[in-house]
Amino acid sequence: MTISKDQSIITQVAAKIAADLVPDGGDINANIANWAVAFDAVLDGIMSAHAQPAGSATAQTPTHTSEVALSDPMSTIQQAFPGAEQAPTNMTVTVRGTQHGPLPDWLVTACVKAGVSAVFDNRDGLAVNPKRPHFKAADGTKNAKGDDMAFWPPR
């Protein structure tokens, strides 16, 4: 199947927008599945926004149908990636001491993965020492070296 230059550009734009919408959760399979859901939704939105009236001489709107049920994205992800598991949604991360602003989404994901439920917020000291971890485990969870778990933003 050959697509036009316009269709190629629209597809590339939709792919880029979808990539920008999906935060990096650290799990490549979940990231790909989330991107696929976002890509289908964005492409459908762009295509419907640019649909031309029927009978128009220039109406060459490609059709793209999405089989993704946005009401239950986890089942769609599990169909694409049978080994995918849903992360616990009841996990909360508490801050001991002073909290310096809202907690980033990546921190909750990292804490769930590491089993950490409480952290110290070190962001106030980053100006003095930028290599310092942004957050450090405050619940006694240790890494392989026996140190408290530390968390930096994903790269």
Helices and strands as residue ranges (DSSP letters): H 5-21, H 28-49, H 73-80, E 94-96, H 105-114, E 118-121, G 123-125, E 135-137, E 150-151
